[in-house]
């Protein structure tokens, strides 16, 4: 199958290599012509994914028209803040009948739309849109470490097509009809991962991180259900699974950002030291506003936002969380 991967960051490279191994014809689009030429020649991004070589059969191009030509499916692997711009560029050259798998985990900053909602504004047929999420660091997938993810779409025929295309002896794909839950789980967990990183940076220990992850999952679930998701999704790969790996892994960009802040760096200082995008930054803003609209409390998310954008100290944020009024663990009004 001819597949076009839009986005040549670490995840784009890892998925291109994975899909090529699975026997597909892959074109990889890098928006920057200089970077595209360099990657095409060296076949390796030594900064983002050192040691992983692109097979000679993968075409690297900065021409989105060339990349999409003849494609049966498109795999979207760009940061959330450029999804709209990318799909606008791609739409003029979109192959007739081609479906898309969106692997981007985030919410659009101003509109707070999920990525599939952004795509639907251009690809009018929702049956051609699917999403892929779950605990899946590029560094490990590229090294064939066992990984499980979940694919979701309103079109169950498409979701099974995607399952078949991506599935391998080390990359297991489950299916789900809950697009809202899969996207929100993959997006909102990044905010909690920043909190987990702050906890690590402050040296607060395992008890604190376990509490943050558990109550963070509760926040994600409450907000997700209010926005139309199905509760069981958040106990699965796109919810709890992705939350665990993003809060605990050395590969996690969001956890690393939080750790730098916990160790004393300002948000701006920590941001300057980051090599890749930490999606939880913009998502924290969107999540706070979505929770306000739904009249829901999301205390961990709110404190992360305060640390990032309102100058609140990390230790002060911890004190604020612990000073909240005592209550029952489960809120019977949520479900």
Secondary structure as GFF3:
##gff-version 3
##sequence-region A 1 335
A	DSSP	beta_strand	2	6	.	.	.	ID=ss1
A	DSSP	alpha_helix	10	21	.	.	.	ID=ss2
A	DSSP	beta_strand	25	29	.	.	.	ID=ss3
A	DSSP	alpha_helix	33	42	.	.	.	ID=ss4
A	DSSP	beta_strand	59	61	.	.	.	ID=ss5
A	DSSP	alpha_helix	64	68	.	.	.	ID=ss6
A	DSSP	beta_strand	73	76	.	.	.	ID=ss7
A	DSSP	three_ten_helix	80	82	.	.	.	ID=ss8
A	DSSP	alpha_helix	83	91	.	.	.	ID=ss9
A	DSSP	beta_strand	99	102	.	.	.	ID=ss10
A	DSSP	alpha_helix	115	120	.	.	.	ID=ss11
A	DSSP	three_ten_helix	126	128	.	.	.	ID=ss12
A	DSSP	beta_strand	129	133	.	.	.	ID=ss13
A	DSSP	alpha_helix	138	141	.	.	.	ID=ss14
A	DSSP	beta_strand	147	152	.	.	.	ID=ss15
A	DSSP	alpha_helix	156	166	.	.	.	ID=ss16
A	DSSP	beta_strand	171	176	.	.	.	ID=ss17
A	DSSP	alpha_helix	179	202	.	.	.	ID=ss18
A	DSSP	alpha_helix	206	226	.	.	.	ID=ss19
A	DSSP	three_ten_helix	231	235	.	.	.	ID=ss20
A	DSSP	pi_helix	237	241	.	.	.	ID=ss21
A	DSSP	alpha_helix	242	248	.	.	.	ID=ss22
A	DSSP	alpha_helix	253	262	.	.	.	ID=ss23
A	DSSP	alpha_helix	267	272	.	.	.	ID=ss24
A	DSSP	alpha_helix	280	294	.	.	.	ID=ss25
A	DSSP	alpha_helix	299	309	.	.	.	ID=ss26
A	DSSP	alpha_helix	314	322	.	.	.	ID=ss27
###
